[in-house]
Amino acid sequence: MTQITDEIIAQNKVERFVSRFESSYRLLAYHAALPLVLTPELVNYLRVQFLKSEGVPWIAEADLLLSDLCRPVGYELYVMDESVRVYLLQQLEQDERFGEKRIKEIARLLLNYVKHLAKTNPFLGNKDIQTQKWGAMLYLDTEQTVREIAKSINESIINKAEISRLYKIAEDFKQQINKSQTAKPEQFQDLLKYAQVVNDLLRKPETVKQEEITSSYQIAGDNLTIPKSLVNSSIKTFKVATIEIKETYTFDFQVATIELKKPRLNIGKPQLNIKRQPQQADYFLEKLGDNLTLEMVTIPGGTFMMGSPSKELERQSDESPQHSVTVQPFLMGKYPVTQAQWRFVAQLPQVNRELEQDPSNFKGANRPVERVSWYDAVEFCDRLSEYTGKNYRLPSEAEWEYACRAGTTTPFHFGETITTDLANYDGNYTYGDGVKGVYREETTEVGSFGVANNFGLYDMHGNVWEWCLDDWHDNYKDAPIDESAWFNSGEKLSDKPGRAVLRGGSWNDIPYYCRSASRNYNLRDVRDLIFNGLGFRVVCVVGRILQ
C-alpha cells in the first residue's frame, strides 16, 4: 500500500488544478510558489515578467488564487498551503527549462516587489513585509537570512507571540529548503533548534533539557547562547503558575440559531425562525464562600479567522485585516462577573487598589457588575488569584473573539442577524434582515435568555461591554497569531496607560456593536472609565504556563 505523504497530497492537489484548466497553468503555479504571500498584482507581475511567451492566459491568475491551492488571509492577500509550496518549488528547480537560475530571478523580482508592496498595500504589516523579504533572500543569501531571523529572535526574547511566529517561520523555511539544491539547509539546523528552545522556554519550560539551555548554537558564523534572563524568568514562571484542574463537570444547555425564511416573490423582509438545539460542555466550579461559585467553562483550543470579512455588513476598518489565529485551551467564565461575585472578591485583601463594594447602577445579585474600570477588573482578577491560588485574568482579545464565535463565522454566533428574544441590546435598531424588538434600557440577569453559544458561554452579545487585556490598536497589522494579549509596552498591568479593548456591546447599543468581530475602546486615553454598560468576565489557563 502506498503511504500517503504530504508530498503526494500536494501533488494530487496540483494535478487536479491543472486538469481543470490547461497544462500552462502549471507554470504559473510554479512561479507563484516562491512568495510567502500572494496578491493579484504580484501574480500578474510574475505572469507578465516570466510567462508571457508560454501562453499562460490572464484568467489563470484569478483561477489560481481561487483554487484550493491557495486560501485568503486578508483583503486581496492569499497564501499557498505549505506542502504545496514546497512541492511546486521542487518541481520548478528540477524543470530543465527553469532550474536554479529561474528561482533566483524570481527571488530578485520579489525583493523589488516587496519594496513596492511596503508603500502601496496598507493591509500588509511590517512583519509580513519582512517575512516576504526573507522568503526571497533564502535563495540569494541563505546566511544573511539566517542572521536576520536570529537577530529578530534576540530582539523579541520575551515576546511570546513574536517568538512563536519566528519559530514557525524557521520551521517552514527549513521544510522549504531541505528539498532545494539552491538554498543551504545546513545553515538552518542550529537556528531552528535555537528558536525551538527559546519558544519552549516561554511556553513550556518543563520540557526543556538542561543541555539545551547551556549549549552554544552556531548560527551564520556567530555563537549564540540562551540569555540567562529568559532562563531565570521561565523557571520562576513555571514553578509559580502552572496548574492542573481535574474536578470538571458536564452541563446541558441550549444553542440557538436564527434561520431566515425568505418571503414569497422576495417582497418584504424574511421571517425569523429561532432553532434551538441541546448541547453539552464541561466546566469547573470555583467556590467563593458559602453558596456562591464562579462557573468556568472549558474552551477547547483551535484555529480561527479573527476579524470580519470584507463583505460583512457594517464592518469597521479596525476589524482588518482578517487573519488566522491559533488559540490554546483555557477556561472562561460562563457569564459576565455578577454583582454577588464582585462583592465577595471586593472584600478580599487589596493587591494594588481599592474596590467599591457595590458600584453597579442596575442592582441585582445575578445581574452583571457594571460601572467598573479596566483597573478595577484587573484588581478583581489579582484578588481572585490570591484567594484561589490559580491565575485568573481578563481574556486577551483573541481569546474573547475565539470564545464568542465558538466555531461560527457569521456576524453573531446566532447567525446572520440578532434578535432581542436572544440578547439584550437596543431593539429599536436592526441588523441585516433582522426585525425591531424590545429596548429594555437596563441590564438583565446573566443567562436570562436561556441560550448559550456552542462552547456554553452566555451573554456574549449585548448586556454589558467586556474588558479585554490588550492595549488598543487601530487595526490588526502585526497582530499576534496566537492567543497572546497584544501590548505596546511592558508596564505592570496596574500602571498601564492609554486605551484598552472592549468587546461584545451592551444593553444600550445598536446591533452592529454586538457582532463577534466588533471592537471598541474606552473613550478617553485612560483606563479608569466607568459606565453602566461596562463589565467583564474572567479566564483561567489550565495545564500550561499562566501569564
DRENSEFI-739573 format. One line per field, with one value per residue (C-alpha): residue in three letters; residue number from 1; x, y, z. Coordinates in steps of 0.2 Angstrom, whole numbers, plus 5000, padded with zeros to 4 digits. Layout:
<atoms>
resn	c(ala_...) .
resi	c(NUM_...) .
c1	c(X_...) .
c2	c(Y_...) .
c3	c(Z_...) .
</atoms>
This chain:
<atoms>
resn	c(met_thr_gln_ile_thr_asp_glu_ile_ile_ala_gln_asn_lys_val_glu_arg_phe_val_ser_arg_phe_glu_ser_ser_tyr_arg_leu_leu_ala_tyr_his_ala_ala_leu_pro_leu_val_leu_thr_pro_glu_leu_val_asn_tyr_leu_arg_val_gln_phe_leu_lys_ser_glu_gly_val_pro_trp_ile_ala_glu_ala_asp_leu_leu_leu_ser_asp_leu_cys_arg_pro_val_gly_tyr_glu_leu_tyr_val_met_asp_glu_ser_val_arg_val_tyr_leu_leu_gln_gln_leu_glu_gln_asp_glu_arg_phe_gly_glu_lys_arg_ile_lys_glu_ile_ala_arg_leu_leu_leu_asn_tyr_val_lys_his_leu_ala_lys_thr_asn_pro_phe_leu_gly_asn_lys_asp_ile_gln_thr_gln_lys_trp_gly_ala_met_leu_tyr_leu_asp_thr_glu_gln_thr_val_arg_glu_ile_ala_lys_ser_ile_asn_glu_ser_ile_ile_asn_lys_ala_glu_ile_ser_arg_leu_tyr_lys_ile_ala_glu_asp_phe_lys_gln_gln_ile_asn_lys_ser_gln_thr_ala_lys_pro_glu_gln_phe_gln_asp_leu_leu_lys_tyr_ala_gln_val_val_asn_asp_leu_leu_arg_lys_pro_glu_thr_val_lys_gln_glu_glu_ile_thr_ser_ser_tyr_gln_ile_ala_gly_asp_asn_leu_thr_ile_pro_lys_ser_leu_val_asn_ser_ser_ile_lys_thr_phe_lys_val_ala_thr_ile_glu_ile_lys_glu_thr_tyr_thr_phe_asp_phe_gln_val_ala_thr_ile_glu_leu_lys_lys_pro_arg_leu_asn_ile_gly_lys_pro_gln_leu_asn_ile_lys_arg_gln_pro_gln_gln_ala_asp_tyr_phe_leu_glu_lys_leu_gly_asp_asn_leu_thr_leu_glu_met_val_thr_ile_pro_gly_gly_thr_phe_met_met_gly_ser_pro_ser_lys_glu_leu_glu_arg_gln_ser_asp_glu_ser_pro_gln_his_ser_val_thr_val_gln_pro_phe_leu_met_gly_lys_tyr_pro_val_thr_gln_ala_gln_trp_arg_phe_val_ala_gln_leu_pro_gln_val_asn_arg_glu_leu_glu_gln_asp_pro_ser_asn_phe_lys_gly_ala_asn_arg_pro_val_glu_arg_val_ser_trp_tyr_asp_ala_val_glu_phe_cys_asp_arg_leu_ser_glu_tyr_thr_gly_lys_asn_tyr_arg_leu_pro_ser_glu_ala_glu_trp_glu_tyr_ala_cys_arg_ala_gly_thr_thr_thr_pro_phe_his_phe_gly_glu_thr_ile_thr_thr_asp_leu_ala_asn_tyr_asp_gly_asn_tyr_thr_tyr_gly_asp_gly_val_lys_gly_val_tyr_arg_glu_glu_thr_thr_glu_val_gly_ser_phe_gly_val_ala_asn_asn_phe_gly_leu_tyr_asp_met_his_gly_asn_val_trp_glu_trp_cys_leu_asp_asp_trp_his_asp_asn_tyr_lys_asp_ala_pro_ile_asp_glu_ser_ala_trp_phe_asn_ser_gly_glu_lys_leu_ser_asp_lys_pro_gly_arg_ala_val_leu_arg_gly_gly_ser_trp_asn_asp_ile_pro_tyr_tyr_cys_arg_ser_ala_ser_arg_asn_tyr_asn_leu_arg_asp_val_arg_asp_leu_ile_phe_asn_gly_leu_gly_phe_arg_val_val_cys_val_val_gly_arg_ile_leu_gln) .
resi	c(1_2_3_4_5_6_7_8_9_10_11_12_13_14_15_16_17_18_19_20_21_22_23_24_25_26_27_28_29_30_31_32_33_34_35_36_37_38_39_40_41_42_43_44_45_46_47_48_49_50_51_52_53_54_55_56_57_58_59_60_61_62_63_64_65_66_67_68_69_70_71_72_73_74_75_76_77_78_79_80_81_82_83_84_85_86_87_88_89_90_91_92_93_94_95_96_97_98_99_100_101_102_103_104_105_106_107_108_109_110_111_112_113_114_115_116_117_118_119_120_121_122_123_124_125_126_127_128_129_130_131_132_133_134_135_136_137_138_139_140_141_142_143_144_145_146_147_148_149_150_151_152_153_154_155_156_157_158_159_160_161_162_163_164_165_166_167_168_169_170_171_172_173_174_175_176_177_178_179_180_181_182_183_184_185_186_187_188_189_190_191_192_193_194_195_196_197_198_199_200_201_202_203_204_205_206_207_208_209_210_211_212_213_214_215_216_217_218_219_220_221_222_223_224_225_226_227_228_229_230_231_232_233_234_235_236_237_238_239_240_241_242_243_244_245_246_247_248_249_250_251_252_253_254_255_256_257_258_259_260_261_262_263_264_265_266_267_268_269_270_271_272_273_274_275_276_277_278_279_280_281_282_283_284_285_286_287_288_289_290_291_292_293_294_295_296_297_298_299_300_301_302_303_304_305_306_307_308_309_310_311_312_313_314_315_316_317_318_319_320_321_322_323_324_325_326_327_328_329_330_331_332_333_334_335_336_337_338_339_340_341_342_343_344_345_346_347_348_349_350_351_352_353_354_355_356_357_358_359_360_361_362_363_364_365_366_367_368_369_370_371_372_373_374_375_376_377_378_379_380_381_382_383_384_385_386_387_388_389_390_391_392_393_394_395_396_397_398_399_400_401_402_403_404_405_406_407_408_409_410_411_412_413_414_415_416_417_418_419_420_421_422_423_424_425_426_427_428_429_430_431_432_433_434_435_436_437_438_439_440_441_442_443_444_445_446_447_448_449_450_451_452_453_454_455_456_457_458_459_460_461_462_463_464_465_466_467_468_469_470_471_472_473_474_475_476_477_478_479_480_481_482_483_484_485_486_487_488_489_490_491_492_493_494_495_496_497_498_499_500_501_502_503_504_505_506_507_508_509_510_511_512_513_514_515_516_517_518_519_520_521_522_523_524_525_526_527_528_529_530_531_532_533_534_535_536_537_538_539_540_541_542_543_544_545_546_547) .
c1	c(5000_5007_5010_5000_5013_5011_5020_5008_4993_5001_5005_4987_4981_4992_4987_4968_4971_4980_4967_4953_4961_4976_4994_5001_4993_5006_5019_5010_5009_5027_5032_5019_5026_5041_5032_5025_5010_5002_4992_4983_4995_5010_5003_5000_5018_5025_5015_5019_5038_5041_5027_5021_5029_5022_5004_4998_4981_4977_4962_4974_4979_4961_4959_4975_4971_4953_4958_4961_4980_4978_4967_4963_4971_4966_4960_4967_4980_4982_4994_4998_4997_5015_5016_5010_5023_5037_5032_5030_5047_5055_5047_5052_5070_5070_5062_5077_5069_5070_5080_5091_5093_5074_5072_5085_5077_5060_5069_5076_5060_5051_5064_5060_5041_5042_5049_5034_5022_5028_5022_5006_4997_4991_4984_5001_5011_5029_5032_5023_5034_5049_5044_5041_5059_5066_5057_5066_5083_5083_5089_5100_5109_5104_5117_5111_5093_5098_5107_5092_5080_5092_5093_5074_5073_5085_5076_5060_5066_5052_5038_5029_5018_5033_5044_5031_5029_5048_5049_5035_5044_5060_5051_5043_5059_5068_5055_5056_5075_5078_5072_5081_5098_5099_5097_5109_5099_5114_5114_5096_5100_5105_5094_5079_5085_5089_5071_5063_5072_5068_5050_5048_5056_5042_5028_5033_5049_5047_5051_5067_5083_5097_5110_5099_5099_5118_5123_5131_5122_5132_5121_5128_5146_5140_5140_5123_5118_5101_5100_5101_5087_5075_5080_5078_5061_5055_5059_5051_5035_5034_5036_5023_5010_5007_4991_4980_4961_4954_4937_4926_4908_4897_4882_4867_4862_4853_4861_4850_4852_4842_4835_4829_4814_4813_4796_4787_4792_4806_4794_4796_4808_4812_4804_4814_4814_4824_4830_4836_4847_4853_4872_4884_4901_4912_4915_4924_4917_4927_4920_4918_4912_4896_4883_4892_4903_4911_4907_4922_4918_4932_4936_4945_4960_4959_4962_4950_4949_4950_4942_4927_4927_4926_4908_4901_4888_4893_4910_4923_4941_4948_4942_4955_4965_4956_4970_4972_4975_4979_4972_4977_4964_4958_4944_4932_4918_4901_4893_4900_4905_4890_4887_4887_4903_4910_4905_4914_4930_4929_4930_4946_4963_4969_4983_4985_4970_4954_4937_4920_4909_4893_4897_4883_4869_4857_4856_4854_4865_4863_4865_4882_4893_4895_4902_4919_4935_4949_4960_4945_4943_4962_4962_4947_4957_4973_4962_4954_4970_4977_4962_4961_4980_4976_4980_4964_4965_4955_4954_4965_4956_4960_4953_4937_4933_4938_4926_4912_4912_4913_4917_4905_4910_4894_4892_4884_4885_4866_4869_4867_4857_4851_4835_4830_4822_4840_4851_4849_4853_4843_4829_4824_4838_4840_4855_4853_4836_4833_4817_4814_4812_4812_4823_4825_4835_4844_4855_4847_4851_4865_4859_4841_4838_4842_4853_4872_4885_4892_4905_4892_4895_4880_4878_4892_4882_4875_4870_4887_4903_4918_4935_4950_4968_4975_4981_4970_4977_4968_4969_4977_4993_5007_4994_4999_4995_4991_4981_4993_4987_4994_5004_5013_5024_5029_5022_5014_4996_4990_5001_4996_4992_4981_4966_4961_4949_4931_4921_4903_4891_4879_4861_4862_4870_4863_4866_4881_4891_4886_4894_4908_4921_4916_4929_4928_4939_4937_4933_4947_4965_4964_4958_4948_4932_4916_4899_4883_4887_4905_4908_4919_4922_4937_4948_4960_4973_4974_4988_5001_5010_4999_5005) .
c2	c(5000_5017_5028_5045_5058_5077_5077_5065_5075_5091_5083_5077_5095_5102_5089_5092_5111_5108_5096_5108_5120_5118_5112_5130_5134_5123_5135_5149_5139_5135_5154_5159_5146_5156_5171_5168_5180_5182_5197_5198_5211_5200_5185_5196_5203_5185_5180_5196_5195_5177_5168_5180_5169_5152_5155_5157_5166_5181_5172_5159_5172_5173_5154_5151_5162_5155_5137_5125_5128_5145_5152_5171_5178_5196_5209_5203_5193_5174_5161_5143_5128_5125_5107_5113_5127_5115_5103_5117_5124_5107_5104_5122_5118_5101_5108_5109_5124_5134_5127_5137_5151_5155_5153_5167_5178_5176_5180_5196_5201_5198_5208_5223_5220_5219_5237_5242_5232_5241_5258_5253_5239_5245_5228_5220_5224_5227_5209_5202_5213_5207_5188_5190_5198_5183_5171_5178_5180_5162_5158_5173_5174_5160_5165_5183_5177_5166_5180_5192_5179_5176_5194_5196_5182_5190_5207_5199_5187_5189_5192_5175_5179_5186_5171_5159_5167_5167_5149_5144_5154_5145_5128_5132_5138_5123_5112_5123_5122_5104_5099_5113_5112_5131_5136_5129_5119_5115_5134_5132_5117_5127_5142_5130_5122_5139_5146_5130_5131_5150_5146_5131_5141_5154_5142_5125_5126_5110_5101_5110_5100_5107_5104_5113_5128_5128_5124_5136_5137_5140_5152_5161_5161_5168_5158_5161_5155_5156_5173_5170_5182_5171_5156_5163_5171_5155_5144_5156_5157_5138_5135_5148_5147_5130_5122_5107_5106_5089_5091_5096_5093_5092_5104_5104_5120_5126_5133_5145_5148_5161_5155_5167_5162_5172_5179_5174_5184_5191_5205_5211_5206_5187_5179_5175_5157_5153_5135_5128_5113_5104_5104_5099_5106_5104_5117_5119_5127_5139_5141_5158_5157_5149_5146_5156_5149_5155_5144_5142_5133_5123_5131_5119_5125_5128_5140_5153_5169_5184_5200_5202_5198_5212_5209_5208_5221_5237_5231_5243_5246_5242_5224_5222_5213_5197_5184_5166_5164_5148_5148_5135_5128_5139_5141_5156_5162_5155_5173_5190_5193_5196_5208_5194_5188_5206_5209_5193_5197_5216_5212_5201_5209_5223_5220_5237_5247_5249_5242_5249_5235_5240_5250_5245_5256_5242_5232_5214_5199_5190_5205_5208_5220_5237_5254_5245_5252_5241_5244_5238_5222_5219_5221_5209_5196_5199_5197_5181_5174_5177_5169_5153_5150_5150_5163_5172_5187_5196_5187_5193_5200_5184_5173_5183_5183_5165_5160_5171_5164_5146_5139_5151_5163_5173_5191_5183_5166_5165_5168_5182_5193_5195_5197_5204_5187_5181_5196_5212_5227_5242_5234_5250_5246_5231_5222_5215_5206_5207_5214_5228_5222_5227_5241_5236_5251_5241_5226_5209_5194_5184_5169_5175_5172_5153_5151_5150_5148_5131_5132_5135_5154_5165_5184_5186_5198_5213_5216_5223_5228_5216_5222_5213_5213_5220_5238_5246_5245_5254_5238_5221_5225_5215_5207_5191_5175_5166_5170_5182_5199_5212_5225_5241_5241_5231_5241_5232_5230_5241_5255_5254_5270_5273_5264_5246_5235_5232_5218_5212_5228_5232_5234_5252_5248_5246_5228_5230_5234_5217_5207_5194_5205_5222_5231_5247_5256_5267_5284_5293_5289_5282_5265_5271_5275_5269_5267_5257_5247_5241_5224_5210_5191_5181_5167_5155_5144_5126_5114_5126_5142_5156_5174) .
c3	c(5000_4995_5010_5009_5012_5012_4995_4987_4994_4987_4970_4969_4973_4959_4946_4950_4947_4931_4924_4927_4915_4904_4906_4905_4922_4930_4925_4934_4950_4949_4949_4962_4974_4980_4988_5005_5002_4986_4979_4962_4957_4961_4952_4937_4938_4938_4923_4913_4918_4915_4906_4893_4879_4887_4883_4900_4899_4911_4918_4925_4939_4946_4944_4954_4968_4970_4968_4983_4981_4990_5004_5008_5023_5021_5009_4992_5002_4999_5004_4997_5008_5014_5007_4990_4990_4994_4981_4967_4971_4970_4953_4947_4952_4943_4927_4915_4907_4923_4937_4949_4938_4937_4956_4958_4945_4954_4971_4964_4957_4973_4983_4972_4973_4992_4992_4981_4992_5008_5001_4992_5002_5019_5024_5024_5041_5043_5049_5034_5023_5032_5031_5012_5010_5020_5008_4993_5002_5006_4988_4986_5003_5015_5028_5029_5030_5045_5053_5052_5059_5073_5077_5077_5089_5101_5100_5104_5118_5130_5117_5117_5101_5091_5096_5091_5074_5071_5076_5064_5050_5053_5053_5036_5029_5034_5026_5010_5008_5013_4996_4987_4978_4978_4997_5010_5023_5035_5039_5046_5058_5073_5070_5071_5087_5095_5090_5097_5114_5116_5111_5123_5137_5135_5134_5142_5151_5159_5143_5140_5144_5154_5140_5128_5139_5141_5123_5111_5094_5078_5068_5052_5060_5077_5093_5102_5119_5128_5138_5157_5160_5149_5158_5176_5172_5163_5178_5190_5180_5178_5197_5202_5188_5181_5187_5184_5186_5187_5195_5180_5177_5162_5160_5147_5138_5123_5107_5097_5078_5069_5052_5039_5028_5013_5008_4993_4977_4988_4994_5011_5025_5028_5043_5058_5065_5080_5080_5097_5100_5115_5118_5132_5139_5153_5167_5183_5199_5209_5226_5233_5251_5256_5242_5229_5214_5199_5184_5172_5155_5147_5130_5118_5108_5089_5075_5068_5057_5068_5062_5050_5031_5019_5014_5032_5034_5044_5047_5053_5047_5064_5061_5047_5041_5045_5050_5056_5075_5084_5102_5116_5128_5143_5155_5153_5164_5159_5162_5165_5183_5193_5207_5220_5214_5214_5232_5238_5229_5233_5252_5250_5254_5242_5230_5221_5223_5232_5226_5229_5236_5226_5211_5199_5193_5190_5206_5207_5214_5197_5186_5179_5188_5179_5182_5184_5176_5167_5183_5194_5183_5184_5203_5204_5195_5206_5222_5215_5210_5228_5235_5224_5221_5202_5189_5184_5172_5159_5142_5128_5113_5103_5116_5118_5100_5098_5113_5106_5089_5096_5078_5069_5055_5055_5062_5078_5085_5082_5063_5051_5062_5080_5090_5107_5110_5112_5118_5127_5116_5109_5100_5091_5078_5067_5058_5041_5039_5057_5065_5078_5096_5114_5121_5140_5145_5158_5161_5163_5174_5167_5157_5157_5139_5141_5126_5125_5111_5105_5119_5133_5136_5139_5135_5123_5113_5122_5141_5146_5136_5142_5146_5137_5142_5127_5123_5109_5091_5077_5066_5066_5056_5065_5077_5086_5078_5094_5109_5117_5123_5112_5122_5116_5131_5147_5161_5176_5172_5187_5180_5161_5152_5137_5129_5132_5122_5125_5116_5115_5115_5129_5133_5127_5110_5092_5085_5075_5090_5097_5082_5086_5077_5084_5094_5105_5117_5132_5126_5135_5134_5152_5159_5174_5163_5171_5163_5167_5152_5156_5164_5161_5163_5168_5161_5168_5159_5164_5162_5154_5158_5165_5162) .
</atoms>
